[in-house]
Amino acid sequence: MKHWMLLMAVVVWVSGCGGVDLTDKGREVKLMKNDPPGNCKHVEDIEVEEDDTVSAKAELRNLAAEKNADYVRLDILTMKHGDAIASGALYQCSGPAADRSSGASPSPEKTSPPEDDGSGDSN
């Protein structure tokens, strides 16, 4: 009976271990299967291995946040030998780097009004 109780205690302890919690910054990262919007800048590709798929996705989001990315395109999420493997591409879709990659200028161009041709016609 003692061995049975010890075994149950170990199972409960092990099941409570592991798992990856989302950080505050990780919560701000979008994890999608689709390509990001056109204004996003590719940061890098990553792969993680965790105990379960929920933890693997959380780890992708946390790592993205650490690298100042705010979008993860999830490419692969699979189980292999009891572990979850997730890979994807990190993108920065907001902030100065994303603005530069989209070709947006920091301030709008100034244009001068059309010249008056002397005809008195406003069109």
C-alpha positions, 0 to 999 in steps of 0.5 A: 500500500505504501508503494501505491501511495508513493507512486500516486504522489509521484504521478501527481507531482510530475503532472503538475510539473512542466508547462510553459506559462505565457509572459505578459509580453507573450500574451501580446504576440499573435499566433496565427497559421496565416501569413502576416499583414504586408507591413510586417518585417521578418525577424527569424524562424524558430523551432521549440520542443515542449511536453505538450502543444499548449506549452509549445505554442506558449513558448513560441509566443514568449520567444517572439516577445523576447525578440521584439516580434509581435506576430508568429506564423505557425508553420508546424505543430506536431507530436514526435516521441511524446514531445510537441514540436512547433516551428514558425516565423517571427515577424514585427508588425508594429513599431519602427522596424515594421514602418521602415520595411513597409516603405512608410515615411516618418512624415507625409510629403509636403506638396505645394498647391497647383500653380495659377495659369492665369485663366481664372478657371479653378479647374 
